[in-house]
Structure formats: C-alpha cells, structure tokens
C-alpha cells in the first residue's frame, strides 16, 4: 500500500472511531436507564428502612466530585463498616453539572447500597446543571421528616432567592417546633474559616446571608447545621447551634496543609446525638501527594468524562495524521527527475475549460481565457469551453463553447447564474472525452469542473486569476477578518484538490505557498496578442489620440470600474498631476462597471471635466490602439494577480507608472519599462509628472516596453501551458503505479 493510500486508510479509521463514539453517546442517552426525583425515591427507601424507629445513624459527606478513587475506593468501605441507615451529601457531589457527571454519580452511588439524599451545591449548578438536578433529584430546597426528626435542605448557590428561603425556613421551623431533632443542610459554610486563601471565599455565605440565617435559627433549638464548604473538617457552636463542615469526601486537595478526606457519622439516640468525624489520612510524602493530586485530576477527567476523553484523543489523532501527511508532502516537494515527462497521445490533446465569465462579457479573465484558447488551437489542441449563457448575436458561431443553462439570467450588472446541476453539462463533458480539465475559478462552474474531473478520473489544472480576498466586500455578511480568512482557506482547499496550479506571477505563486498549497504550482503569465498592435497604422493611432488629447500628453488606464480597482486613488493622483504640469494633460479611462456613475460625478467634483475621459468598454483591437496612442499607462489597482493590462500597455510602447502590489511587482521593472511606487498620491503624481517632462527617458522606456512584451507572446505562453498539461498527465499516470506515488 503506497503512503497516500495508507494515510487515507488511517484517516478512515479515525473517522469511524469518532462516529462510533458519537453513536455510543447517543445510545447512552437512549438506552441507559434514566432516573428522576431520586431524593423522593430514596426518602421512601429511608422510611421503609427505619420503619418507625426513633434511633438511627446517618452519614454526611461533602465534595464527592465524582471521585472514584477517593470516595468509592477509600471512603465507601469505611461508611459500610459503620452501617449507617442513609447518607446525606451536603453539596458538590458531582464534578460539574454536565449530564454525564450526573449519570456517573448515579452509577457510583448505586454501588453504595444505601439510600441517600443530595443537597444542591455549587458544582451541581455549573454547566447549566440546575435543571438537570431538578429533574434527576428534585427541588433545590425542601423539607423531609425522617424517624421523628426533620431535615431542612437549603439552596445556597444563589439560584433561589435567599430572602424567600429564609421566610420559608422560618415558617417550616415554626410548623415543626414539636420535632425532637431538626437538622439543616446546605452547601456553603455559614461561618468563615481562617487560614484559607481568598479564592476559597466562594465556599462561605456572604455576610448578609450569614446573619439572616443566624437570625432565623436563633432560639429554634436546631440540633445541627451541616455544610460542605471548605475542604476540611470543622465544628463550631454559635448561639447554641452546632455548625459542622463535613470536609472533603473526594476530588482534590489543593491546599498546602495536610488535610484528610473525611465524613461525619451522626448517631441519633433517645438521650441525645453523637457526632463523630471519621478521617482517612493521606499518609503520603508531600511529593507523592502532589503526584496523586495531578493523577486524581487526570483520572477524574479521563474516567468520568470517558466520551470527552476519547473525543479529544480522536482529535489529537487527526492532528497527528495531518502532521504525518505534511511529512509525506515534504518528501515530494521535488519532482522525480528520473521520470520521463514527454508525452505522445497519438492524437490532439483535448482540454475542457470551465469559467464563471466569458465573452461577450469583457474582463481580464474572459480575455485571458480567449487568448489561451486561441493559442492552444495553434498548438494543435482541441478545446471545449464551458461558460455561462450570455445573450450572444444569433449569427455568432461558437463551435468550441458550451453555453451552460442558467438558473437566473443577467440582471442589473450581475452576470447569469449557471445551473451547475444541469445534466446537459455532464453529458457535453462526457461526449467531449477530454484529457485535462482546466478551471479558471474556485467557485461555481470551477467546482463543477473539478467534480466532473474527479468523477471521470481526469486531472484538474487551476489558474488562479483573481485575488478573492479583495472582493469580500461583495459578500453580504459581517466580519471582514473572518470573511478574509474564509477566502484564504477556500483557495487552499480548492488548490490542494487540483493536480496543478497556474499562477500568472511569482508573487502569486508565493501567496499559494504561504496559504499552504502543496500541489504542483507553475508560473505562466497570460499571453498578449501582438498581432492586434501590428495591424494598426500610424494614421489610426494619430486620429485616436487627437480625439481625446488634441494637445499635450495623454495618460491611459484600463480597468473594470469597480471598488476593488482603487480608482479614487487614480483620480486624486491624476488631479495632482494636472496641477503640477506646465503642459495640457488628458487622461483616458477605458472600461465599464458598477462604479462608473459615481466616478463620473467625482470628475466634476475634482474639477477634471474636459480632461478626464470615460471611453467605456472598447473592443480588444481598439484597446490596443488606445495603448499605442497614449504616452503613459497609469495604474492604481492593488487587487491583481498579474495585471494583464500592464503587459498589454507595454506591447503598445506605453511605459507604466503603477502602485506597487501583487501583479505589478513581477511585471514592472523600475527604469526599464516604467516605475512601481508606494500607495501615495504625491509620489505617484510626482513620478508621472517627471516622466512626462523627460521626453528622452520616456522614449527609451517606450522602446524597452515593446521588447519586454515579446516574451508574453500568446504562442509562447500557450506552448508553456501545453507542456504543463503533458507533465500533469504523466504525473497522474505515475501516481497510479504502486510504489511510484507522486503528489
């Protein structure tokens, strides 16, 4: 089994384990015996056990905290030896109020063999446990008569109004005045104990509640008050009433002093009451005590929360497998140079392209796809483009384009929404019988193309055209940070499911690596159709220039008029250029988009009317003419992966001044074909003005631009892409050979 299959097998085992655990948890909730009103049930058992007796023995414990090792293994045998008639928990019987803790307590107390009553404590309330206690045991405060005595249970957690309870207790004490013995049980200690750190103050009643209780008990002849409170044994007598802290019957001792685990034995006899504290001393070395303290915590967590523990272990297993997968990927970062990457199919290479926008919609991605399509045809490839259904002229012939059915037609500047669930798409894909799937978007039709490729065993290549994080303002959800992180994660996941990634610039390739893409990545820029420039005559160029700049210099910028293109910066910078220049200057903005109306209004606000021109969307050949007619290409966008218009401008002999960003960084070389500057309108405007003043330098840059653009010729770019296709096919075949796995 090759490493990749082994990794998938291990992941499957972990997933099956987690599913099994979840199923077991559901089984426990459905099949495990439920219990309700347990205090009432146990009270019936106590009454039957005493059967009219007036002498009896009971035990009082506090802070069991689901402790198996301390309470069940150490204290329970001692309690059974004393043979009490029943047991009372003064609070903190559970580690917290989660359902599994209550169920674990029920299982543990069932092994006691004695009826028991539980008071409502702080731990019982945690993790929304108040309702669970009410369901499983009963009310948070109550009165029960037992063997001629009366027991009052209070809720000292604050869940129930203390003022209300004091009024209730006063009435209950008056009604039971004839009882021979009366006992009060609550979690919080009614009296503070010195010597404990301040953080233990949550185990004692606040001063107001403390005095209210003493006032109610004054002169009522109460036999004893039991509380859990501090993790120590304590006996005090106040106003003739004995107050007992039952100490710690489980959980952890976190205090420095050598406290013991203990419980109270109370013998109710005809001539009085005998109180006896029973201790289980530590008898441990201090170091051993610390080790056991940690061990008790781990034991409590692992045993009581078995499901949670196994779930954590499962997640850790997934992390370990993820690290293991990264190690495997690290081993395959370099290609296998012994592998012959030459491929001869014996027939034309067949490429299926999937794109969310295409001609007649004019934009950088559709133009890039169209140029690649034409270049691949020259290379002898067969191409089928799966694109949205735009309204096209009836006479338009598109033999290599499959227009996918739409769910919603274009509306209000929004493109059509393709019905990716249409069977016609899969049918056309199957009939084309392609060798390579080339997707140009990571959403919608791009994902449809990936799904079809994986379904039919065809390798997928992805061109990363667009910096999606620059477009998150179109997502109608709050939280810019989370949307941005989500976009990066989406790109990473999508790219890692492809066999190869094409990036138009090295900085975009660096981005792919930074977000964690481990698939094959190769930089292949978008090609430029140089024939469109050669077909234009000097007369056409001059007439175009005179139309927009009868005199002086002409700046040009080509861009979709949208928020992410930073066009407000362009206008502010251009206004400063106009202000600095001694000669007349005009600026031509080619393109269209949702921001056009607002930008036209801003031209008037900035006083640029008559010098800043909107040409709208031009045919690609006319755009080439516009480049040739202009002196300088100005650009402000920071959202490009390549900035294809930069190379197009250079092909027309038009040097570039642009804001330094991805796409710009890899194309513009300072002093050779233009300048890339910081995002400062002052620096940008000064650079533009300086070039326009220096005609010799501008002419030299123009000549360099034409030479530089030659390496972006469409036929060269198409040939590089075909070579990548063939390499992907070879690697894909090799990955299927046992022992020759290649990522």
N, C-alpha and C positions, 0 to 999 in steps of 0.2 A: 504494500500500500504506500503510495507516494505521500510526502509530507502534507500536501494540501488536503488530500482525502482523509488522512489521519486527523488533521485539525478539525475538519468538518464532522468526523465521527465523534470526537471528544466534545465538540460543541453540542451535538445532538444528545449525547449522554447527559450533559449538564442541564439542557433544556428539559429533557424527560424527567430528571430528578426534581427540578423545580415544579414541573406540572404535577408530579406525584405528590410532592409536599403540599401543594395547594389543594389537590384533591383530598388528601388526608385531613387537612384542616376543615374542609367542607364536611367531610364525613363525621368529624368530631362534633361539629355543630348540629348535624342532622341525626346521627345515630347515638351519640353519647347521652346517657340519662341526664335529663335536666332536673333541676330542683328549685323549688320556690318556697317562700315563707318558712325557711328552715328553723328560725327561732321558735315559731309557733309549734312546729312538729316536735322539736326537741323538748319544749315545755311539757307537751303531753307525755313524752317518754319519762321526763323527770317526775311528774306527778304519779305515774304508774309505779316508778321505781321506789318512791318514798311511801306511797300507799298509806297516807295518814300519819306517818311518823313525824315527830316534832324534833327529833335529833337527827342530824345529817352532817355530812362533810362535803365540802366543795373546794375546788382549786381555782385560783385566779392567776392568769398569766397575762403578760403584755409583750408586744413587739415580737410576735412569732415570725412575721415577714417571710412566710412561705419557706422557712428554713428546714430543709430536710435533714441536714447533718446534725444540727444542734437540737432542735425541738423533737423531731421524730426519733432520732437515734439515741439521744442522750437523756432528754427530759421525760419523754413518754414512758420509758421503762420505770423511772422513778415515780411518776404520777400513778402508774398502775399498781406499784408496790404499796402506795398509801391507800389505794382503793377508795377514792372519793366517789360520791354519788353523781356528781356532774362537774362540769368545768365551765368557767366564765373567762372570755377574752376581753380585756379592757381596751382593746384597740390595736391597730397595726398588725392584724393577723395576716394580711397579705402584703406582698412587696410593693404593689401598686394596685389601682382599681381596674386593671385590664381584665377582660373576660377570662383569658387563660389562667390568670393568677387566682381568680375566684374558683375556677374548676380544679386547679391544683390544690387549693386549700381544702376543697370538699373531699378530694381523694385522700389527702393526708389525714384529715380529721376523722374520716371514716375508719381509719386504722386505730383510732383511739379506743373505740369500743365503749365510749361513754357519751351520754347526751351533753350538749354544750350550747351556750348562748354567747352571741357576739355583740359587743358594743361597736358603735360607728366611730372610727378613728380617722386620723389624717390620711394614712395610706389608702384606706378604703375609699376615700373621696377622690384621690388623684386619678388622672387619665379618664375623667368623666365616669368615675366609678360609683357615684352616689345613686344613680338609677339602678345600677347592677346590684348594689347592696340591698336596695329596697325590694327588688324583685326576688333575689335569692334568699334574703334573711328576714326582711320585714321593715317596719318603720325605724327611723333613725333614733327616736326616743320613745320609751314605753315603760309600763309598769307590769310586773309579774308577781303573783303570790306563789310562794314555794314553802311547803311544810310549816305553815304558821308564820313564816317570815315574808317580808315584801322587799322586792328588788326594784330600784328605780334606775333606768338606763338613760343617760343624757347624751345629746349631740353637742360636743364642744368645738366642732370644726368651724362653726360659723355658717354651715349650710342651713341651719334652722335658727330663727331668732332666739337669742339668749333671754331677752326680756320675756318673750312669750313662754319659754320653757320654765323660767322662774315662777311665773304666775301659775303655770300648770303644776309645777312641783309643790308649790305652796298648797294648792287645793288637794293634791294627792296625799300629802303628808297629813293634812287635817282629816281626810277621809280614812286614813289607816292608822289613826292615833292608838287604836287598841292592839295593834300588832306587837308581838313580843320583841321582834327584831326587825330592823329596817336597814337595808344596805343601799348605798349609792354607787353607781359605776359610770365612769366617764373616761375619755382618753387623756385629755390634758390634765397635768398636775395642778390641783387647786393652790398649791404652795410652791414658791420658788425654792430651789436648792442651790446653795452656794458651791463654788468650786468648778462649775461647768462653764465652757466658753460661751460667748454671747450668741453664737449661732444656734445654741440649743434653746434659746428663749421661745422658739415656736412650739415647744413642748409644755409650756406652762400657760395657764389662763392669764389674760391681761388683768390689770389691777381692778378695773371696773367690774368685770365678770366675777373676779375672785371675791370681792366684797359683797356683791349681790348674792352669791351662793352662801357665804357665811351668814348673811342676814337671814336668809330663808331657813337655814339649818339651826339657827340659834334657838335653844330650848326645845327642840323637836325630838330629843332622845334618839338620835340616829346612831346605830350600832357601829358603822364604819363607812368610810368613803374609799373606794378603790380606783386607782388610775394607772395608766401605763406610763405616760410622760417620759421622764428621764430614764436612760438605760442603767438604772441602779436600784437597789432596794432602799426604801426609806419609810420610817414610821414617825409621825408627829401627832401630837394631840393639841387641838385648838378649840377653845370653848367647850371642852369636854368631849369633843368628837375625834376619834382616831382617824388619821389620814394615812393611807398606805400607797406607796408607789411600788407596783409589782415588778418593776425592773425589766429585764431582757430575757425572753424565752427563745430567742433565735436571732437571725440576722447577724449583723456585725457590731462588734465593739470598736468604735473608732477613737475612744478616749485613751489617754496615756495611762491612767491609773488602772490597777488590776481588778476591775470589776468581774464578778462571776455571773454566769447565767443562773436564773433562779425563778421560782414561782412561790405563791402563797398557798398554804393549806389552812383552811378555816374549819374548825370543828364547832358546830352549833349544838350545845348541850342544854339540859334542863336548867342547870345552875349557872350558865354563862357561856362565853365564847372564848375559844382558844385560837390565837393567831400564831402560825408557825411559818417562818421563811425557810424554804428548802433551797440550798445552793448546789450548783455544780461548778466547782472551782476550775479555773483554767489549768493550773499546774503545768504551765508551759514556760519555756525560756522566752524572754522578750522577742528575740529574733524569730523563734518559731511561732510566736503569737502573731507577728506581723505577716509571716508567710501564710498562716491559716486565715488571717483576715482577708488577704487577697484571694486565697483559694475559695473561701466562702462566697465571696462576691462572684467569682467566675462560676462556681458551682450553681449558685442561685440563678445566674443568667442563663447558663447552658442547660440546666435541668428543668427549671420552672418554665423557661421560655424555649422549649425544645424546637418548636417550629421556627421561631425567630432566629435561633442559633443556626439551624440548618439552612435557613434562607440566606443568612449572612455568609455562611460557608459557600453556598452556591454562587452568590455574587462574587465572592473572592475567587472562586474557581473560574468564573467568566473573565475576571481581570487577569488571572494567571494565563488563561488561554489567549487572551488578547496580547499579552506580552510575548507569549510564545509565537503568535502569528507575526508580530513585529520582528522577532528574531529571524523567522523564516524569510520575511521580506528583505531584511538587511542582507541576507545571504544571496539574494537575487537582484541586488541593485545594478550589478554589472551584467551586461549581456553575455551570452555564451558565444565567445568568438570562434569556437570550433564549429558552430552551426552554419551551414550554407544557407544564406538568406536570399539567394537567387531563386526566382520562381517563374516557371513557364506553364501557364494553364493550358496552353494549346488553343486558346480562344480569347476574345477580348475580355478584359476584366469588367465585371458588372458591379456597379455601385448604386445603392439605394440611399438617397439623401432625404432627411426629414428636417423641416424647418417650420417655425411658427409664423414667419412672414417671408414673403417673396414677391417678386414683381407681379403686378404693376405697382405694388407698394414700394416706394423709393426710400431706401435707407442703407446704412452701411452694411448690414448683414445681407439683405437681398442682393445688393450689388456684388458683394464678396462671393456669395454662392453662385451667382450667374457667371462671374469671371472664372471661377474654378470649374464650373460645368463646361464652359466653352473650352477651357484648357484641357480638361480630361478627354473631351471629344477629339481634340487634336492628337492626344496621346494614344488614341485608338480604343478608349474605354466606352462602355455602354453605361448610360446614366439614367436613372429614373428619380425625379424629384417629387416627393410627397409634400404638398404645400396647401395652405388654406384656399378656399374658394372665393377669390375676389371677382368682382364684376370685370370681365375682360371683353374686348370687342369681339363680335361674332366671327369676324374674319381671321382672328388671331389663331394661329396653329401652334399647338404645344405638344408635339408628339412625345416628348420626354418628361412631361409634367403630369402628375396625377393630382387633380384638384379634389381634396378630401371633402366629404359632405360637411355642412355646417350645422351646428346647433342654433346659432344666432348669427344673422348677417352683420356686416359692418354698420356701425351707427355712431354718430357724434364724434368722429375721430378715432373711435375704437375699431380695431380690426375684427374680422369674423372669429367666432369661437368654433373651433373644429369639433365635430362629433368623433372623438377618438374611439368610440365603441362601435362605430360602423363596421359591418362585416366586409364592406367593399374595400376598405384599406387593407385588411389581411389578405383578401382574395387577390388584389392587384400586386401585393408584395410577394405572395406565393407564386403567382404567374411570372413575375419578373425573374425569379430564381437568382438572386444576387449573391456575390461573393463577399461583399463588405457592406455594412450599414454605417453611414456617416451621418451623425446627428449634429445639429447646429444650435440646439437649445437644450437645457436641462429640465425643461418643463413641457407639459402637454404633448405636442407631437414628438418632441425629443424623447420623452419617456415611452411613448408608443413605439417609436423606432427601436429603442433598447429592448422593450418587451418582445417585439417580434424577432429581433436578432437572437435573443436568448432562447426563445421558443423553438426557432428553427436551426439553432446551432451556428449562427453566423456571427463572426466577430464584429464588435462595435467600436468605431472611432468617433471621438467627440472633439469638435472645435469650440474652444472657449472664446467666444466673440465679445461678450459683454460683462462688465463689472456689475453684477447684480446688486451688490450692496449699495451702489449709487442710485438704485431705483426703488429703494424700500419706501420712499415717501408715497409711492403709488399703492402700497399695501394699506387697506383701511383698518389698521389695528394700532393700538397704542404701544409704546415701548420701543424706542429706536434701537437701544442696545440689544434687546432680545431678538428683534427682527434681523438685525445685522448678524448676530451670532447664528441665527437660524439659517440665514442665506449661506454663510460660510460652510455650515455643516451640510446643507443640502448639496452644495457643489462638491464637497469632499466625497460624500456618499455616492453621488452620481458618477463622478470621475473614476472612483475606485472600482466601479462595476463595469467600466469600459476597458477594452484591451489596449487602447492608446489614446492619448490626448494631444491635440494640436493646439499650440499657443502661438499667437502671432508675433510675440516679442519675448526676449529672455526675461524681462522683469515679470511678465505674466507667468512664465514657467516657474520663476522663483516663488511667486504667490502660491501656485499649485503645490509646491513642495512644503511651503510654510503651513498650509492648512492641513497637511497630512496625506496628500495624494501619493500613492505608491505605484500607480500604473505607469506604463511607458509614456513619457512626455517628450515631445519633439517640437522645436520652434520652427514654424513655417509661416511666413507672413502672407498677407493677401496680395495677390498679383495685381499689376496695373496693365491696362490695355493701352500700350504705347501707340498703336495704330490710330487711335482717336485723335492724337496730337499731330501725327504726320499728315492726316487728311485735311488739316486746316491751312488756308492760305494766309499770307501776311495781310492781305486786304480785309479778310474777315476779322482778323484779330484787331485791326485798327478801328474798324467800324464798331465792333463791340465795345472797345474802350471808350470811344467818343460818346457812345450812348450814355455811359454812367459817369465819365470823367472828361468833360470837354476840355479841361485844362488841368494841369498839375498831376499829382500822383493818384494811383488807385490801389486801395487796400481791398483784400477779399477774405472772406471767411465762409466756409461751407459747413453747415451743421443743421441737424434737426432742431427746430425751435422748441426746446423743452427745458424744463427746470434744471435737469442734471448737466446741461451743457455750459453752465456758468456764463450765460450771455449778458447778464447785468455787469459783470466784470469787464467783458469786452466793450460794452458801451461806455462805461466810465473811463476805461483806458483810452478809447478812441477819442472821447471828448478832450482829454488832456493832450493827446497828440495834435488835435486840431488847434488847441490853444497855444502849443509850443511852436508849431510850424510857421515858417515865413511864407511858404507857398500854399496854394489851394490843395486840399486833400479831400478825396471822396472814399467812402467805404461801402463795399457791396456785400450784402449778406444773402447767400444762396441757401435755400431750404425752406421748409414749412413745418408747422407743428402747432401744438395747443397754446404755446406762449406768444404766438405772432401778434395777436391783437394788443396784448399788454405791452409788448416790446415796441410796437408802432406808436403807442401812446407815450412811452418813455422817451422816444426820439424827440417828440415835441417838447416834453418837459426839460430835456437837456439842451434844447436849442440846436439840435443837429438836423433839423428838417432841411431838405435840399442837398445834404451832403452825406447822409446815411441812407442807403437804398436797399429796399427789400425786393429781391428778384424772384422770390418764390421758388418752387421746385423746377429745376431745369433737367432736360434730357442729359444723360451722361456725356454725349458728344458736345453739347453746348456748355456743360460744366468744364470740360477740357478747354474749350475756347475761352471761358472766363479766366481760368488759371493763366493761360498764355497772354491774356490782355492785361493782367494785373502786375503791379510792381512787387508786392509783398503779401504773403499769406499770414494772417493774424489769427491766433487760436487761443482760447481760454479754458477749454474743457479739461476736467481732471478725471473723467469717468471712462476714458478709452482704454481698451486693451492693446490696440495698435495705433489708432488714429490714421486710418487708411487715407483720409483726405490730405494728410501731410505729404505722403509719398506722391499722391496724385498732383498736388501743387508743385512739388519738385520736378515731376515729369514735364510740367509746363514751364519750367525755368523760373519758378516763383519761390524765392527763399522764404523761410518760415521764422516767425517770432511767436513762441508759444509758452504758456505756463508749464513749468517742469512738473511732469506727473507720469504715471504709467502710460505707456504708448508713446509719449513724447520722448521720454528719456532714451529709448532704444533707437529712435529714428533720427532725431535732430543732433547734429554734432556741431558744437559751438565753433564759429569761424569757418566752417566748411560748407554747410548748407543752410545755416540760419543760427538762431540762438534760442536756448531754453532758459527761462528766467524764473525767479521766485514769484509767488502769487501776490504781487504788489503792483497796483496800477501805476505808481510812479516809476518803478523800474521798468515795467513793461512799456509804458509810453515813451520813456527816455530812450530805450533800445530801438523802438520803431522809428522815432524821430531821427536818431543818429544814423540809422541805415539809409533813410530817405535823403538825408543831407549828403551822404558819401556815395556818389554815383559810381565811382570806380569799384569800391568794395561791393556794392550791390550787384554790379555786372559780373564780378568774379564769382560771387556766391551763386548767381543765376546759372552760370556755366557749370559749376560744381554740382548743382542740383540735378541737371539733366544727366550727367554722368552717374551720379549716385543712384538715380531711379532705374537705371538699366538692370541692376541686379534684382529688381522686383518685377521684371517682365513676366507676363502671365504664363508663357510656355515653360519658363524655368520653374516657377512655383508649382505648376501642375505636375511637372516631372518629379519634383521632390515629393509631392503628395502620393503619386503612384508608387514610388519606391517605398514609402511608409506603408501603404496598403499591402504591398507584397511582403514586407517584413512581418507585418501583423499576421498575415495568413500563414507564413512559415512558423512563427512562434506559436500560433494557435494549434497548428497540427502537431508541433513538437510537444505541447502541453498534454496531448492525449496519449503520448507514448510513455509507458511505465518507465520510471527512473529518469525521465527527461523533462520533468515538470518545470515550466517557465511561467513566471507571473506575467 
